[in-house]
Every structure is written in structure tokens, then in C-alpha cells.
Amino acid sequence: MNKRQLGNTEIYISEIAFGGVEIGMPYGIGINSEKDMLSEDKAVELLQIASDSGINFFDTARMYGNSERIMGKAFKDRRRKVVIASKCVPLLDKKGKLPPQKDIKGIIEKSLTESLEALQTDYIDIYMLHQATMEILDSDEILNAFSDFKNQGIFKAAGVSSYTNEVSKKVIDSGFWNMIQLPFNLMDQRQGDLFEDAQKKGVGIVVRSVLLKGLLSDRGKNLHHALKDVENHIAKYHVLLEGTNYKLPALATKFALSFPEVSSVLVGIDRQEYLEEALRTVDGVYLSKEKLDQARQLAYPEPDFINLPYWDKMKWLT
């Protein structure tokens, strides 16, 4: 398993990151309740197998159900061998407003303390803002709190989970944040416009949504009628598989890893077969310039429509 440096930090992470949401809560197409998930013991075992197989980067969050607690059980005896990223609770209320300034640091501290306890550790390698907005990034109280906790050594690197190019650009230009986790995939390639600038400024990039919640796999068939154009577009990527011995998920992962600015790609893993497939994908061979250019030309023509939270809300993914 190759490892890449995370921006200008001294942290080196595996090209595949184990996305921890699926082991902590029902998530993804066809996963509707806990009965569709791995048992806790099986999830612990899967995490340890992933670690033994060369994956050293594990992503979780306070909001991912039991994910942090399960990772804590899996890694308490091998903490120094893994890089753990977690995220603060979302800081906006249901009305989209920040809490009073005087309360912000306490909210972040409480979330961080709960994460440390669940993970059974005294430090977190990478600590992130979850669902960041421009208002959150403009808050001096939030920035100062993250700076204070980082200076205390409670976490090594500070990061941001971003959804939009506007937010990502502000993170990259800030001069404070060490890394950014952002959505980037064959369908929605907009954030790729920021990769070169991030690299120049030493900001590490971790890509999520590389499989579009499983749509860029065998699950991307027989979709809700509202997603018919999406399903038809996904079928176009099979031309890129000609002459290869891998499938669409591997293509989607190799596409993201073909960009040298990308440090790691998050892959949701809740079955050993998914782990094995991810491990086969990172064989050091990525897309040729010709195929990469071809893939760039096959971005979805209406990327604003690629909105997974909205699709979830509309029940199009169930």
C-alpha cells in the first residue's frame, strides 16, 4: 500500500482511507436499518484486517453513530500504527445559525472530549470541521478554538470537510488549515479546479464521494426515475473499462488517485469483499494521460444536480 504525504504535514496516509460511517450507522443504498449492517464484533475485526492489510488511515466523526466507539475498540492496542481523522459536531443549529460566540469553544471542546473518550485515545491525528460553511470559516471563535486545541497537542492537524468550491477555496487561502476533505468523482469534477492551488499552498486533499454513495458501482442501476439521466450517464463510463480487467468502482478510485495532489481517497467499507476490492485497486497503476483526459471529458454536464443530501431527502436512493 503506497502512502502519500498529507499536504505539508508530517503525516503520511495510505492511498485508501477506510470511511467509517457505514460501520457506525445505516448509510448507503439499500442500508436502511441496523439489521443491514455488520455486527460490532465483525466491524472491529474488519477494521483490524484493514490495518493489517496496509491501510493506516481511518475516517470517522462524532455524528457517525457508533463509528468512533468501534474504532476505539479496534485500535486501542495499535494506536500508533493508525492515523485517525474525526470531525466536530456540526456547529450550525437547525435554523442554520451559529451558537452564541461565548458558547462556541465549549461546544467544540465537548465534542472533542467525547471523541477522545470514544476512540480510547489521548490525541487525534486529524480533527475537522464537519459540514463547513463560509459563516463557520469566518468565525474567529472557531478558528481560535481549533488553534488552541492544536497547540495543546490534542490533535496534530486541523482540517475542514467541505461541500462547495467556495468553501474549499477559502480553506486553501486561509493559511491555517492543514487539509481539506472534499467531494470529487467521475460525475462531479468541479473541485478539481482547486487541486493545483491547494498543492502550492501545502494543503492536503482527501477525496470523498468517489463512488457517489455506491452509484458508481453495480448499485448504479434501476435507479429512481428522477435519476434516469444520471443512470444513463454512468453507463458511458464503461467505455473507459475497455482493455482493462477492473470494474467501475476501481475506475472511479483510480481516477481520483491519478491526481498527484490527492493524498488519499475515502472508500466506504462495510464488507470484507469491499475491502479486498479496494486493496486490489491500489496497485500503483492509475489512469494514463489519455484515459484521464477522456474521463475529464465525461463529467456530468449538470453537476449542480449531483446533490446526495437532496437525493436522500427526496427518497431517491432508497
C-alpha positions in Angstrom: 0.0 0.0 0.0 1.5 3.3 -1.1 1.4 6.2 1.3 1.3 9.8 0.4 2.2 12.9 2.4 -0.8 14.9 3.7 0.0 18.4 2.4 2.9 20.0 4.3 2.3 17.9 7.4 4.5 15.1 8.6 1.6 12.7 8.3 1.7 10.0 5.7 -1.5 8.2 4.9 -2.5 5.2 2.8 -3.9 6.0 -0.6 -7.1 4.3 0.5 -8.8 5.7 3.6 -11.3 3.5 5.4 -14.5 5.5 5.5 -16.1 4.8 8.9 -19.7 6.0 8.5 -21.0 2.6 7.3 -19.8 0.7 10.3 -21.4 3.2 12.7 -24.9 3.9 11.3 -27.2 2.9 8.5 -25.8 4.6 5.4 -25.8 3.9 1.6 -28.1 2.5 -1.0 -30.1 -0.4 0.4 -28.9 0.1 4.0 -32.0 1.1 5.9 -31.5 -0.1 9.4 -29.0 -1.7 11.8 -30.1 -5.2 10.7 -28.5 -4.4 7.3 -25.1 -3.5 9.0 -22.2 -5.5 10.3 -22.3 -6.6 13.9 -20.0 -4.6 16.2 -17.6 -7.6 16.6 -17.4 -8.1 12.8 -16.8 -4.3 12.3 -13.9 -4.4 14.8 -12.5 -7.4 13.0 -12.8 -5.7 9.6 -11.0 -2.6 10.9 -8.2 -4.7 12.2 -7.9 -6.7 8.9 -7.8 -3.4 7.0 -4.9 -2.2 9.3 -3.1 -5.5 8.9 -3.5 -5.1 5.1 -1.7 -1.8 4.8 -4.5 0.8 5.3 -3.4 3.2 8.0 -5.9 6.0 7.5 -9.3 5.7 9.2 -12.0 8.4 8.9 -14.9 8.9 11.4 -16.9 11.6 13.0 -18.9 12.4 16.1 -22.1 12.2 14.0 -21.4 8.7 12.6 -23.3 6.8 15.2 -21.1 4.1 16.9 -18.2 4.5 14.5 -15.8 6.2 16.9 -16.5 3.8 19.7 -16.0 0.8 17.3 -12.7 2.2 16.1 -11.7 2.8 19.7 -12.2 -0.9 20.4 -10.4 -2.0 17.2 -7.3 0.2 17.7 -6.7 0.7 21.4 -3.8 -1.8 21.2 -2.3 -0.4 18.0 -3.0 3.3 18.2 0.4 4.4 17.0 0.0 2.3 13.8 -3.0 4.1 12.6 -3.9 7.7 11.5 -7.4 8.6 12.7 -9.4 11.6 11.4 -12.5 12.7 13.2 -14.9 15.6 13.0 -16.5 18.0 15.4 -20.3 18.0 15.7 -21.9 20.3 13.1 -21.8 23.8 14.6 -25.0 25.3 12.9 -28.4 24.8 14.6 -31.5 23.6 12.7 -32.1 27.2 11.5 -28.6 27.3 10.1 -27.3 29.7 12.8 -24.1 29.6 14.8 -24.4 29.4 18.6 -23.6 32.5 20.7 -19.9 33.4 20.5 -19.3 32.7 24.2 -20.5 29.1 23.7 -18.6 28.0 20.7 -15.3 26.9 22.3 -17.2 24.9 24.9 -19.2 23.1 22.2 -16.0 22.2 20.3 -14.2 21.1 23.5 -17.2 18.9 24.5 -17.3 17.3 21.0 -13.5 16.7 21.0 -13.6 15.3 24.5 -16.4 12.8 23.6 -14.4 11.8 20.5 -11.3 11.1 22.5 -13.2 9.0 25.0 -15.0 7.0 22.3 -11.7 6.4 20.4 -9.9 5.5 23.7 -7.0 7.8 22.8 -5.4 10.9 24.2 -4.9 12.5 20.7 -6.5 12.6 17.3 -4.3 12.8 14.2 -6.6 15.0 12.1 -9.5 16.9 13.6 -12.0 18.5 11.2 -14.9 20.9 11.0 -17.9 19.0 9.8 -20.2 20.5 7.1 -18.3 23.8 7.0 -19.9 26.9 5.6 -18.5 30.4 4.8 -20.0 31.7 8.0 -18.2 29.0 10.0 -14.9 29.7 8.4 -15.4 33.5 9.1 -15.8 32.9 12.8 -12.7 33.9 14.8 -14.0 32.0 17.8 -14.0 28.7 15.8 -10.6 29.4 14.3 -9.1 30.3 17.7 -10.6 27.2 19.4 -9.1 24.9 16.8 -5.8 26.7 17.0 -5.7 26.4 20.9 -6.5 22.7 20.9 -4.0 22.0 18.1 -1.3 23.9 20.1 -2.1 21.8 23.1 -1.3 18.7 21.1 -4.8 17.3 21.3 -4.7 16.9 17.5 -1.9 17.1 15.1 -3.5 18.6 12.0 -6.6 20.7 11.5 -8.9 20.2 8.6 -12.3 21.0 7.0 -14.9 18.9 5.4 -16.2 21.0 2.5 -19.0 20.7 0.0 -18.6 23.7 -2.3 -15.8 25.2 -4.3 -16.3 28.5 -2.5 -15.7 26.9 0.9 -12.8 24.9 -0.3 -11.1 27.9 -1.8 -11.4 29.8 1.5 -9.9 26.9 3.3 -7.0 26.7 0.9 -6.4 30.5 1.1 -6.6 30.7 4.9 -3.1 29.8 5.8 -4.3 27.9 8.9 -6.0 24.6 7.8 -3.7 21.7 7.0 -6.1 19.6 4.9 -9.4 19.6 3.2 -11.9 16.7 2.7 -14.0 17.3 -0.4 -16.3 15.6 -2.9 -14.7 14.7 -6.2 -15.6 11.9 -8.6 -16.1 11.0 -12.2 -19.5 12.6 -12.3 -18.8 15.8 -10.3 -15.3 17.1 -11.0 -15.7 20.8 -10.1 -13.4 20.7 -7.0 -10.5 19.5 -9.2 -10.1 23.1 -10.3 -8.6 23.8 -6.9 -6.1 21.0 -6.6 -3.1 22.8 -8.0 -3.6 25.8 -5.7 -4.0 23.5 -2.7 -0.8 21.8 -3.5 1.1 25.1 -3.9 -0.1 26.2 -0.5 0.6 22.9 1.2 -3.0 21.9 1.9 -3.6 18.2 1.8 -6.5 16.8 -0.1 -8.6 13.8 0.9 -11.3 12.9 -1.6 -14.7 11.6 -0.5 -17.8 10.6 -2.5 -15.6 8.9 -5.0 -18.2 6.2 -5.6 -21.2 8.6 -5.2 -22.7 6.6 -2.3 -22.3 3.4 -4.4 -23.8 4.7 -7.6 -20.5 4.3 -9.4 -20.8 0.6 -8.9 -23.2 -2.2 -9.7 -25.7 -0.3 -7.5 -26.0 2.4 -10.1 -28.7 0.6 -12.0 -32.5 0.5 -11.8 -32.5 3.9 -10.0 -35.4 6.1 -9.2 -36.9 7.6 -12.3 -35.8 11.1 -11.2 -32.2 9.8 -11.6 -32.7 8.3 -15.1 -30.3 10.8 -16.8 -27.7 10.0 -14.1 -28.1 6.3 -14.7 -27.7 6.8 -18.4 -24.6 8.9 -17.9 -23.0 6.3 -15.6 -23.3 3.8 -18.4 -21.0 6.0 -20.5 -18.0 5.3 -18.2 -17.9 1.7 -19.3 -16.0 2.8 -22.4 -13.1 3.6 -20.1 -13.1 0.0 -18.9 -12.3 -1.4 -22.3 -9.0 -3.2 -22.3 -8.8 -3.4 -18.5 -9.5 -6.1 -16.0 -11.2 -4.0 -13.4 -14.8 -2.7 -12.8 -16.4 0.7 -12.4 -15.6 1.2 -8.6 -11.9 0.6 -9.3 -12.0 3.0 -12.3 -13.6 5.7 -10.1 -11.0 5.2 -7.4 -8.1 5.1 -9.8 -9.4 8.3 -11.4 -9.2 10.3 -8.2 -5.8 8.8 -7.3 -4.4 9.7 -10.7 -4.2 13.3 -9.4 -0.9 13.7 -7.6 -2.4 16.5 -5.4 -4.7 13.9 -3.8 -3.3 12.3 -0.7 -6.0 9.7 -0.1 -9.4 8.6 -1.3 -12.1 7.7 1.2 -13.9 4.4 0.4 -16.9 3.2 2.4 -16.1 -0.3 3.6 -18.6 -2.4 5.4 -17.8 -5.8 4.0 -14.6 -7.8 3.6 -15.2 -8.1 -0.1 -15.3 -4.3 -0.4 -12.0 -4.1 1.5 -10.4 -6.7 -0.8 -11.6 -4.9 -3.9 -10.2 -1.6 -2.6 -6.9 -3.2 -1.9 -6.7 -4.6 -5.4 -7.4 -1.2 -6.8 -4.4 0.5 -5.3 -1.8 -1.4 -7.3 0.3 1.6 -8.2 -1.2 1.7 -11.7 -3.5 4.6 -12.4 -5.1 6.1 -15.5 -2.9 7.0 -18.5 -3.0 10.6 -19.6 -5.2 9.6 -22.5 -7.7 7.9 -20.3 -7.6 10.6 -17.7 -8.3 13.2 -20.3 -11.2 11.1 -21.6 -12.6 10.8 -18.1 -12.3 14.5 -17.6 -14.5 15.0 -20.7 -17.1 12.6 -19.3 -18.1 14.8 -16.3 -21.8 15.1 -15.8 -23.0 18.2 -17.7 -25.2 19.4 -14.9 -23.0 19.0 -11.7 -25.3 21.1 -9.6 -27.8 18.2 -9.8 -25.3 15.9 -8.2 -26.6 16.5 -4.6 -26.7 13.4 -2.5 -28.2 15.0 0.6 -31.1 16.3 -1.5 -31.5 12.9 -3.2 -31.7 11.3 0.2 -34.2 13.9 1.3 -36.3 13.1 -1.7 -36.0 9.3 -1.0 -34.5 8.7 -4.5 -31.7 6.5 -3.1 -33.9 4.0 -1.0 
